[in-house]
Amino acid sequence: MSELSVPLERRLRNYRRWRTVLYATLAAMGLYLLWQVVTWPDVAALANRPPKTTAFIEHYRGSGLWSKKRQADWRWVSSARISSNLKRAVIVSEDIRFFSHEGFDREEIRAALADAWEDKELPRGASTITQQVAKNLWLSPSYNPLRKVKEAILTRQLEDVAFDVFADQPGAEVRLELRGGEIEVQVG
């Protein structure tokens, strides 16, 4: 064998090894994306019926293999049974600009990032009510960046599919309805 063929053989072996790693990584990413597509929540179904359970209820119940199993006693109630003062209080305390954004409060996000930069800490929460609904219905409480990406996509879907905002309703400045009549908030 010539002296040049040994480094060439070693380079070919390294190339094949890296190519195999690249293909395996691409295959794993493809399987992950396929899993996400297959298990993606049906946001549009909220227009016709409330969900049977939520991710947070299942987390509380202990849905893991080694988790202690607990009972969760909960039920959906109609919007009419909830005090309008309570509805307003929740909106004001959780998302003051609820009626003026489309799922993402850019002002609050900028403020949270500016505070984090100034304090040299991770950003505080800047989630809107719609983002909280997406997280609580379908996602885990983790701080995983992929969860935040999923939350953003689900938030956009919730805003596009499930929520209708009507301005200038008789006797109200703004009216929010969740199609199917489960939530109705009037401010005015």
Buried (B, 14 or more C-beta within 10 A) or exposed (E): EEEEEEEEEEEEEEEEEEEEEEEEEEEEEEEEEEEEEEEEBEBEEBBEEBBEEBBBBEBBBEEEEEEEEEEEEEEEEEBEEBEEEEBEEBBEEEBEEBBEBBBBBEEBBEBBEEEBEEEEEEBEEBBBBBBBBBBBBBBEEEEEEEBBEBBBBBBBBBBEBBBEBEEEEEEBEBBBBBBEEBBBBBBE
